[in-house]
């Protein structure tokens, strides 16, 4: 039986995660894709969807940036109208954004089943808005698709066992697929005249690092003093804080650091695959570095992707100058990795489970 599914996403990374799942769902079911517009991204033009073969959203709510409460409330109201009109069999949400929470809450209030992809992740840092979103969404979800055994264990520890399903990680599916595409379509290495494993790739965008002048100063000083070639795609928000803190000019004048505009997904994959090491505070970049066997130095004190640390491929350094420098110079992972994130077929398993769970009325 064909299902009516409403999928709710709010940012470019969520479209990429949804891509392999949508491809599977649309073979058998009707999917209505809602973009809340939570993150405005100039790279999300029609070219983005065409180049990656990702379904474009059926509707863009264009909510945009706002304080958490206001943004979530606007999304909740708009999504509720869509769900009342579409009357889906299930609402599918991804990850831990305000869009995730708003989609789950709107569906739960209307007694529509919620399926949560990337369920069970925990950083155990309640100061992160994402952590609150994860916990609440998991509580409302009827079906919880966990990327790892660790995520399953977190849910069990919180008393949630019904509807919990170990699917593997859809981001691993996407990384495998798009890495092949990037080989043919990205020329970022040639543009920047980069050799294999000869540079550090750095990203920094989380408020705990950008909004703190001390943290930002320590991170910038470490990137300058490490004396390694650094490629630094600079988020617009980060650039503003660098300018405000008086750090932008020193970065621009340093001959070791290439400050570039944010890059598209295929270019980013190429940079991640070929970097000597990655320095980041992004959850997604941590994991992609792991997939591509690139050592990762994480500018946070905790991570929801604990497997990358346990395997020795990721080290947590916070915004500590000495730790960042030491990791850039000396951090060396073991050769082996464990199979934490599935077999690259998570999307198929999710689509099949949704059919089995909701397909018979």
C-alpha positions as CSV (number, residue, x, y, z in Angstrom):
1,X,0.0,0.0,0.0
2,X,1.3,3.4,-1.0
3,X,1.9,5.8,2.0
4,X,1.4,9.6,2.1
5,X,4.5,11.0,3.7
6,X,5.3,14.5,4.7
7,X,9.0,15.1,5.1
8,X,10.1,18.3,7.0
9,X,13.6,19.7,6.6
10,X,15.1,23.1,7.4
11,X,18.7,23.3,6.2
12,X,21.0,22.2,3.4
13,X,22.6,19.3,5.5
14,X,19.1,17.9,6.1
15,X,18.3,17.9,2.4
16,X,21.5,15.9,1.8
17,X,20.6,13.4,4.6
18,X,17.1,13.2,3.1
19,X,18.3,12.6,-0.4
20,X,18.9,8.8,-0.2
21,X,15.8,8.3,1.8
22,X,13.6,10.2,-0.6
23,X,15.0,8.2,-3.5
24,X,13.9,5.0,-1.8
25,X,10.5,6.3,-0.6
26,X,9.5,7.7,-4.0
27,X,9.8,4.3,-5.6
28,X,6.7,3.2,-3.8
29,X,5.1,6.1,-1.9
30,X,4.0,9.8,-2.2
31,X,6.3,12.2,-0.5
32,X,5.5,15.9,0.1
33,X,8.8,17.7,1.0
34,X,8.5,20.8,3.2
35,X,11.4,23.2,3.6
36,X,10.9,25.5,6.6
37,X,13.5,28.0,5.4
38,X,15.2,27.9,8.8
39,X,18.6,28.4,7.3
40,X,18.9,30.7,4.4
41,X,21.6,29.3,2.1
42,X,22.6,31.0,-1.1
43,X,24.1,27.7,-2.3
44,X,20.6,26.2,-2.2
45,X,19.7,27.4,-5.7
46,X,18.0,25.2,-8.3
47,X,21.6,24.3,-9.3
48,X,22.0,22.6,-5.9
49,X,19.1,20.3,-6.5
50,X,19.9,19.6,-10.1
51,X,23.6,19.0,-9.5
52,X,23.0,16.6,-6.6
53,X,19.8,15.0,-8.0
54,X,18.0,15.9,-4.8
55,X,14.2,16.5,-4.9
56,X,13.4,20.2,-4.7
57,X,10.9,21.1,-1.9
58,X,7.2,21.1,-2.7
59,X,6.9,24.2,-0.5
60,X,9.3,26.6,1.2
61,X,7.8,28.3,4.2
62,X,10.6,30.9,4.2
63,X,10.5,31.3,8.0
64,X,14.1,32.6,8.2
65,X,16.1,33.5,11.2
66,X,14.5,34.6,14.5
67,X,14.9,33.8,18.2
68,X,14.3,30.2,19.0
69,X,10.9,30.5,20.5
70,X,9.6,32.9,17.8
71,X,11.1,30.8,14.9
72,X,9.8,27.5,16.3
73,X,6.3,29.0,16.9
74,X,6.1,30.3,13.3
75,X,7.1,26.9,12.0
76,X,4.6,25.1,14.2
77,X,1.8,27.2,12.9
78,X,2.7,26.9,9.2
79,X,3.4,23.1,9.4
80,X,0.1,22.5,11.2
81,X,-1.8,24.0,8.3
82,X,0.1,21.8,5.8
83,X,-0.5,18.7,7.8
84,X,-4.2,19.4,8.2
85,X,-4.4,19.8,4.4
86,X,-2.1,16.9,3.3
87,X,-3.4,14.4,6.0
88,X,-0.3,12.2,5.7
89,X,0.1,8.7,7.1
90,X,3.4,9.7,8.7
91,X,5.6,12.7,9.2
92,X,9.3,12.2,8.7
93,X,11.8,14.5,10.5
94,X,15.6,14.6,10.6
95,X,18.2,15.5,13.2
96,X,18.0,18.2,15.8
97,X,17.1,21.6,14.4
98,X,14.1,23.8,15.3
99,X,12.5,22.5,12.1
100,X,12.8,19.0,13.5
101,X,11.1,19.9,16.8
102,X,8.4,22.0,15.1
103,X,7.5,19.2,12.6
104,X,7.4,16.6,15.3
105,X,5.3,18.7,17.6
106,X,2.8,19.8,14.9
107,X,2.3,16.1,13.9
108,X,2.0,14.9,17.5
109,X,-0.7,17.5,18.3
110,X,-2.7,16.2,15.2
111,X,-2.2,12.6,16.2
112,X,-0.1,11.9,13.1
113,X,2.7,9.3,13.6
114,X,6.2,10.8,13.7
115,X,9.3,9.0,12.4
116,X,12.6,10.5,13.5
117,X,15.8,9.8,11.5
118,X,19.0,10.3,13.7
119,X,17.2,9.4,16.9
120,X,19.0,8.7,20.1
121,X,21.9,11.0,19.7
122,X,23.1,12.8,22.9
123,X,25.8,15.2,23.6
124,X,24.6,15.5,27.3
125,X,25.1,19.3,27.0
126,X,21.7,20.9,27.7
127,X,23.2,24.3,26.9
128,X,23.0,23.3,23.2
129,X,19.6,24.0,21.7
130,X,20.1,20.9,19.5
131,X,20.2,18.7,22.6
132,X,16.8,19.9,23.7
133,X,15.4,19.4,20.2
134,X,16.7,15.9,20.1
135,X,15.3,14.8,23.4
136,X,11.9,16.3,22.8
137,X,11.6,14.9,19.3
138,X,12.6,11.4,20.5
139,X,9.9,11.6,23.1
140,X,7.2,12.4,20.5
141,X,8.4,10.0,17.8
142,X,6.5,6.7,17.2
143,X,9.4,5.3,15.1
144,X,13.0,6.1,16.1
145,X,15.6,5.4,13.4
146,X,19.0,5.2,15.2
147,X,22.2,5.6,13.3
148,X,24.4,3.7,15.8
149,X,24.1,1.1,18.6
150,X,25.2,3.9,21.0
151,X,22.1,5.8,20.0
152,X,19.9,2.8,20.6
153,X,21.5,2.4,24.1
154,X,20.8,6.1,24.9
155,X,17.1,5.5,24.2
156,X,17.0,2.3,26.2
157,X,18.6,4.1,29.1
158,X,15.8,6.7,28.9
159,X,13.2,4.0,29.0
160,X,12.4,4.0,25.3
161,X,12.3,0.6,23.6
162,X,9.1,0.6,21.5
163,X,9.6,1.7,17.9
164,X,13.4,1.9,18.2
165,X,15.1,0.6,15.1
166,X,18.8,0.4,14.3
167,X,18.9,1.6,10.7
168,X,22.5,2.7,10.3
169,X,23.5,6.3,9.3
170,X,21.8,7.9,6.3
171,X,24.7,10.4,6.2
172,X,27.0,7.5,5.5
173,X,24.7,6.5,2.5
174,X,24.9,10.1,1.3
175,X,28.7,10.4,1.8
176,X,29.4,7.3,-0.2
177,X,27.1,8.4,-3.1
178,X,28.2,12.0,-3.3
179,X,31.9,11.2,-2.9
180,X,31.7,9.4,-6.2
181,X,29.9,12.4,-7.8
182,X,32.4,14.9,-6.4
183,X,35.3,13.2,-8.2
184,X,33.7,14.1,-11.5
185,X,32.0,17.4,-10.7
186,X,34.3,19.3,-8.2
187,X,37.6,21.0,-9.2
188,X,38.1,22.8,-5.9
189,X,41.6,21.2,-5.4
190,X,42.8,22.5,-8.7
191,X,41.3,25.9,-8.1
192,X,43.1,26.2,-4.8
193,X,46.2,24.4,-6.1
194,X,46.1,21.9,-3.3
195,X,48.0,18.6,-3.1
196,X,46.8,15.4,-1.5
197,X,47.0,15.5,2.3
198,X,49.0,18.8,2.3
199,X,46.6,21.1,4.1
200,X,44.4,21.6,7.2
201,X,40.7,22.1,6.5
202,X,39.1,24.4,9.2
203,X,35.5,25.3,9.8
204,X,34.0,27.2,12.8
205,X,30.5,28.3,13.2
206,X,29.0,27.3,16.6
207,X,28.0,30.1,18.9
208,X,30.1,28.7,21.8
209,X,33.2,29.5,19.6
210,X,32.1,32.5,17.5
211,X,30.3,34.5,20.2
212,X,33.1,34.2,22.7
213,X,36.0,36.6,21.9
214,X,38.4,34.5,24.0
215,X,37.5,31.3,22.2
216,X,37.6,32.8,18.8
217,X,41.0,34.4,19.6
218,X,42.5,31.1,20.8
219,X,41.2,29.2,17.7
220,X,42.5,31.9,15.3
221,X,45.9,32.1,17.1
222,X,46.3,28.3,16.8
223,X,45.5,28.3,13.1
224,X,48.1,31.0,12.5
225,X,50.8,29.6,14.8
226,X,50.5,26.0,13.6
227,X,52.5,26.9,10.5
228,X,50.6,24.5,8.3
229,X,48.7,25.5,5.1
230,X,45.1,26.1,6.2
231,X,42.0,26.2,4.0
232,X,39.3,28.0,5.9
233,X,35.8,28.3,4.3
234,X,34.4,31.1,6.4
235,X,30.7,31.1,7.4
236,X,29.2,34.7,7.0
237,X,28.3,34.8,10.7
238,X,31.8,33.8,11.7
239,X,33.3,36.4,9.4
240,X,31.2,39.1,11.2
241,X,32.5,38.0,14.6
242,X,36.1,37.9,13.2
243,X,35.7,41.4,12.0
244,X,34.1,42.6,15.3
245,X,36.9,41.0,17.3
246,X,39.7,42.5,15.2
247,X,40.9,39.1,14.0
248,X,39.9,39.2,10.4
249,X,42.9,41.3,9.2
250,X,45.5,39.1,10.9
251,X,44.0,36.0,9.2
252,X,43.8,37.7,5.8
253,X,47.5,38.8,6.0
254,X,48.8,35.3,7.0
255,X,50.2,33.6,3.9
256,X,49.6,30.1,5.3
257,X,45.8,30.6,5.5
258,X,43.4,30.6,2.6
259,X,40.2,32.2,3.7
260,X,37.5,31.3,1.1
261,X,33.8,31.7,0.8
262,X,31.6,28.8,2.0
263,X,31.7,26.0,-0.6
264,X,29.1,23.7,-2.0
265,X,28.6,20.2,-0.7
266,X,30.6,18.4,-3.5
267,X,33.6,20.8,-3.0
268,X,33.4,20.3,0.7
269,X,33.6,16.5,0.3
270,X,36.6,16.9,-1.9
271,X,38.3,19.1,0.7
272,X,37.5,16.7,3.5
273,X,38.7,13.6,1.6
274,X,42.0,15.2,0.7
275,X,42.9,17.2,3.8
276,X,45.8,16.2,6.0
277,X,43.6,16.9,9.0
278,X,40.2,18.6,9.7
279,X,39.7,21.2,12.5
280,X,36.0,21.8,13.0
281,X,33.1,22.4,15.5
282,X,30.6,20.9,13.0
283,X,28.9,17.6,13.9
284,X,28.5,16.7,10.2
285,X,32.1,17.5,9.3
286,X,33.4,15.3,12.2
287,X,31.5,12.3,10.8
288,X,32.4,12.9,7.2
289,X,36.0,13.2,8.2
290,X,35.7,9.8,9.8
291,X,34.0,8.3,6.8
292,X,36.9,9.5,4.6
293,X,39.6,8.4,7.1
294,X,40.8,12.0,7.7
295,X,41.9,12.8,11.2
296,X,39.6,15.2,12.9
297,X,40.3,17.8,15.6
298,X,37.0,19.0,17.2
299,X,36.7,22.5,18.7
300,X,34.2,21.3,21.3
301,X,34.4,19.6,24.7
302,X,31.8,16.9,23.8
303,X,30.4,15.3,20.8
304,X,27.3,13.3,19.9
305,X,29.4,11.2,17.6
306,X,31.3,9.4,20.4
307,X,32.3,6.5,18.2
308,X,34.7,8.7,16.2
309,X,36.5,9.6,19.4
310,X,36.4,6.0,20.8
311,X,38.0,4.7,17.6
312,X,40.8,7.3,17.9
313,X,40.0,9.2,14.7
314,X,38.6,12.3,16.5
315,X,40.1,14.3,19.4
316,X,38.1,16.9,21.4
317,X,40.1,20.0,22.1
318,X,37.5,22.7,22.8
319,X,38.9,26.2,22.2
320,X,42.2,25.5,24.0
321,X,45.1,27.0,22.1
322,X,47.7,24.5,23.4
323,X,45.5,21.5,22.7
324,X,44.7,22.6,19.1
325,X,48.3,23.2,18.3
326,X,49.4,19.8,19.8
327,X,46.7,18.0,17.9
328,X,47.5,19.6,14.6
329,X,51.2,18.7,15.0
330,X,50.9,15.3,16.7
331,X,47.5,13.7,16.6
332,X,47.7,10.4,14.7
333,X,44.8,8.0,14.5
334,X,45.2,4.2,14.4
335,X,44.8,2.5,11.0
336,X,41.7,0.6,11.7
337,X,38.1,1.8,12.1
338,X,35.0,-0.1,13.3
339,X,31.8,-0.5,11.4
340,X,29.7,1.9,13.6
341,X,27.6,3.6,11.0
342,X,26.0,0.7,9.1
343,X,26.6,-0.7,5.6
344,X,25.6,2.2,3.4
345,X,22.0,0.9,3.0
346,X,20.3,2.8,5.9
347,X,17.9,4.6,3.5
348,X,16.6,1.2,2.1
349,X,16.1,-0.1,5.6
350,X,14.2,3.1,6.7
351,X,11.9,2.9,3.6
352,X,11.2,-0.8,4.1
353,X,10.5,-0.3,7.8
354,X,8.1,2.5,7.2
355,X,6.2,0.3,4.7
356,X,6.0,-2.5,7.2
357,X,5.1,-0.2,10.1
358,X,2.5,2.1,8.5
359,X,1.6,0.4,5.2
360,X,-1.1,-1.9,6.5
361,X,-4.3,-0.2,8.0
